[in-house]
Amino acid sequence: MADYRKNVSVIQERAVLAAVLWPGMEIDHRDPLGELRSLVDTAGAITVAEVIQERKAPDASTFIGKGKVEELAALCKLHQADVVIFENDLSPAQLRNIEEIVEKKIIDRSELILDIFANRARTHEAKLQVEMAQLEYTYPRLTAMWSHLERITGGSPGGVGTRGPGEQQLEIDRRIVQQRKSELKREIDKVQARKRREVADRNIDFVTVGLVGYTNAGKSTLFNTLTDAGAYADDKLFATLDTRTRRWDLGGGDSVMLSDTVGFVRNLPHHLVASFRATLEESIHSDLLLVVLDIADAQVEQHLKTVNEVLEQIGAGDRPRVLLLNKTDRLEDNAEVLVWTGRHANALPISAKIGVGMDKLIEVVRQHAHGNMLELTLRLPMREGKATSFLESRGTVLDRQYDTDHVTMRVRIGKRQMDQLKATGAKFTVVNDE
């Protein structure tokens, strides 16, 4: 059998899209291939034809049925297609069986998303995470990917480690993959440990806010609007893969640290969720999550469900959150906004692109950052200069008195800031607590 999978990347390739729909499947039945079409465009391929089949259940052998597979083969010839991309995830055997009939490269939804991540990863951390996810995906599929299982005998040109008598090429590949996975896991564990320390240190000094949401919901545009950071923003899926964190000046002497994270997507491969846990660490430990929704998207309900599911997966399901109804500038009227604000009391209509709703958003974040306001009299040793500076920058000093080796300060400060001060281990005494 010819090997059509030497290169998984689909950049510049002509693609035929395919999907099997069954009852209860979570998909936009008005445009079942809409999201896949966007993913293909993001990956750099060109959609030339589409095939959809409705079935009670997928075909065990070819997923889409032999007749439809033959239709795919004919479409590939007619449109000179290079690849067939499935909306669904296929088993290794199904991939092999379809490829034998179509005689073109066949990839599924998860593999397409992995390819996009691989092409968009820029930092060392993201590249490690993508490679691990790819190996996790590839390992159980090695049997289907190898059509040559000739025995390798002594004297093979494979070199040291490949001359085991009677060993198969498949077994060699499995060993290589396992070795590389172990190496990557060690490197990723180091990255995750460093990330956890960085996030923990930042949470002591600052209130942290994380932007989360479905891919292409406008998170990076909002991040730029709030911080003037110049983060890359594009009208494509997965424009952002690497977390960016910047100071967000709320005015009035208040500021928080704002993080822009990778976008979520329906049926995000669990290998990616696991591998990108370090990147998503910002969301897990944020004091507040801003969930950004594209209110103008027909699938906004499904998008919110996906976001909530992924947040649960990564352990951030209990984080306080505010719902941001973004892209209101694309709506013909405010009927949709009224429905959402009626259903979600804390939902805020905004437009990151033109700056609508930013004042209200800043006020909500400021209130959360402060928490309940306290008026306290604190007595601190003179050597606690860092704690004194913290009180001066995070609260309002109402009165200050000095004696030989202590300073007594009356301050108005948020409960959250006091919790942060205690977490630093600062030595002070509360003279009164009103």
Secondary structure, 3 states (H helix, E strand, C coil): CCCCCCCCCCCCCEEEEEEEECCCCCCCCCCCCHHHHHHHHHHCCEEEEEEEEECCCCECCCECCHHHHHHHHHHHHHHCCCEEEECCCCCHHHHHHHHHHHCCEEECHHHHHHHHHHHHCCCHHHHHHHHHHHHHHHHHHHHHHCCCCCEECCCCCCCCCCCCCCEEHHHHHHHHHHHHHHHHHHHHHHHHHHHHHHHHHHHHHCCEEEEEEECCCCHHHHHHHHHCCCCCCCCCCCCCCCCEEEEEEEECCEEEEEEECCCECCCCCHHHHHHCCCCCHHHHHCCEEEEEEECCCCCHHHHHHHHHHHHHHCCCCCCCEEEEEECHHHCCCCHHHHHHHHHCCCCEECECCCCECHHHHHHHHHHHHHCCEEEEEEEEECCCHHHHHHHHHHCEEEEEEECCCEEEEEEEEEHHHHHHHHHCCCCCEEEEEC
